[in-house]
Amino acid sequence: MELVTPEIGLVFWTTISFLILFFLLAKFAWRPIMGAIDVRERSIEDALLKAEAAKEEMARLTNENEALLKQARAERDLILKEAKQVKDQIIGEAKAAAQTEGNKIIEKAKIEINSQKAIAMADVKNQIATLSVDIAEKILRKQFEDKHKQDELVADLLKEVKLN
């Protein structure tokens, strides 16, 4: 029962032991422990400050990267737009050149066709003239064989000349 209701001697010696232990701890252990705690606290604060600085740096780098990405996308879009314009211009010029060349070829073909047509017509006219002369020659030979028919033809021609 002594522990539940301690006597005065036990309380006295426990208090003396506690004070001696407290004095020894305060004299030899308290400063190194508090120094270690202070060093640890400062190192934690430094680590937190460095972590905050690293976080801010990462945020800044992230923002710079996003800005660079936006700029690169804008440049890419501009390059693609310019390339499309150049492509459209080249296609337009090619179409115009093809149209001009096609018109020249068509015009040359028309001229060639008209030229060939004129040559063919002249050839046909020459052939018709030759045939007509041959037929007329045969008819006239046939008619001039007979003297009486020659006289009738001359008389008819004279009548027609006087009427006109």
C-alpha positions in Angstrom: 0.0 0.0 0.0 2.9 2.2 0.2 2.6 3.0 -3.5 -0.9 4.1 -3.3 -0.4 6.3 -0.3 3.3 7.2 -0.3 5.0 8.2 2.9 6.8 11.5 3.2 10.2 9.9 2.9 9.5 8.4 -0.4 8.1 11.7 -1.7 11.2 13.5 -0.4 13.8 11.1 -2.0 11.8 10.9 -5.2 11.8 14.7 -5.4 15.5 14.9 -4.7 16.2 12.3 -7.3 14.1 14.1 -9.8 15.8 17.4 -9.1 19.3 15.9 -9.4 18.3 14.2 -12.7 16.7 17.5 -13.9 19.9 19.4 -13.0 22.1 16.9 -14.7 19.9 16.9 -17.8 19.8 20.7 -17.9 23.5 21.0 -17.4 24.7 18.3 -19.9 21.9 17.2 -22.1 19.4 20.0 -22.5 21.7 22.4 -24.6 22.8 19.6 -27.0 19.3 18.3 -27.4 17.9 21.9 -27.9 20.8 22.6 -30.3 20.1 19.5 -32.3 16.4 20.4 -32.3 17.2 23.9 -33.5 19.6 22.6 -36.2 16.9 20.1 -37.3 14.2 22.9 -37.3 16.5 25.2 -39.4 17.3 22.4 -41.8 13.5 21.6 -42.1 12.8 25.3 -42.7 15.6 25.5 -45.3 14.2 22.4 -47.0 10.7 23.9 -47.0 12.0 27.1 -48.5 14.0 25.3 -51.1 10.9 23.1 -51.9 8.8 26.3 -52.2 11.5 27.9 -54.5 11.6 24.7 -56.6 7.8 24.7 -56.8 7.9 28.3 -57.9 10.6 27.6 -60.4 8.6 24.6 -61.7 5.6 26.8 -62.1 7.6 29.4 -63.9 9.2 26.8 -66.2 5.7 25.3 -66.8 4.4 28.7 -67.8 7.4 29.3 -70.1 6.9 25.8 -71.6 3.2 26.6 -72.2 4.1 29.9 -73.8 6.8 28.3 -76.0 4.2 25.6 -77.0 1.7 28.3 -77.9 4.3 30.1 -79.8 5.4 27.0 -81.6 1.8 26.1 -82.4 1.2 29.6 -83.8 4.4 29.4 -85.9 3.3 26.0 -87.1 -0.1 27.3 -88.0 1.4 30.3 -89.8 3.8 28.0 -91.7 1.0 25.7 -92.7 -1.1 28.7 -93.8 1.7 30.1 -95.9 2.3 26.6 -97.4 -1.4 26.3 -98.3 -1.3 29.8 -99.8 1.8 28.9 -101.8 0.2 25.6 -102.9 -3.0 27.4 -103.9 -0.9 30.0 -105.8 1.1 27.3 -107.6 -2.0 25.4 -108.5 -3.7 28.6 -109.7 -0.7 29.5 -111.8 -0.5 26.0 -113.2 -4.2 26.1 -114.0 -3.8 29.5 -115.7 -0.8 28.3 -117.6 -2.6 25.1 -118.6 -5.6 27.1 -119.7 -3.4 29.4 -121.7 -1.5 26.6 -123.3 -4.8 24.7 -123.9 -6.2 27.8 -125.6 -3.1 28.2 -127.7 -3.3 24.5 -128.7 -7.0 24.8 -129.6 -6.3 28.0 -131.6 -3.5 26.3 -133.5 -5.7 23.3 -134.1 -8.5 25.6 -135.4 -6.0 27.3 -137.7 -4.7 23.9 -138.8 -8.2 22.7 -139.4 -9.2 25.8 -141.3 -6.0 25.5 -143.3 -6.5 21.8 -144.1 -10.2 22.6 -144.9 -9.1 25.4 -147.3 -6.6 23.0 -148.9 -9.2 20.3 -149.2 -11.8 22.7 -150.6 -9.2 24.0 -153.1 -8.4 20.4 -154.0 -12.1 19.5 -154.4 -12.7 22.6 -156.5 -9.7 21.7 -158.7 -11.0 18.2 -159.1 -14.5 19.5 -159.8 -13.1 21.9 -162.3 -11.0 19.2 -163.9 -14.1 16.9 -164.0 -16.2 19.7 -165.4 -13.7 20.5 -168.1 -13.4 16.8 -169.0 -17.2 16.4 -169.1 -17.6 19.6 -171.1 -14.9 18.5 -173.4 -16.6 15.2 -174.0 -20.0 16.8 -174.5 -18.6 19.4 -176.8 -16.7 16.7 -178.8 -19.9 14.8 -179.1 -21.8 17.8 -180.2 -19.2 19.1 -182.5 -19.0 15.9 -184.4 -22.2 16.8 -186.1 -22.1 20.1 -188.2 -25.8 20.7 -187.8 -25.7 20.5 -184.0 -22.8 23.0 -184.1 -24.8 25.5 -186.0 -27.8 25.1 -183.6 -25.6 25.6 -180.6 -24.1 28.7 -182.0 -27.5 30.0 -182.8 -28.8 29.3 -179.3 -25.8 31.0 -177.7 -26.3 34.0 -179.9 -30.0 34.2 -178.9 -29.1 34.0 -175.2 -26.4 36.7 -175.6 -28.9 39.1 -177.2 -31.5 38.5 -174.5 -29.2 39.2 -171.6 
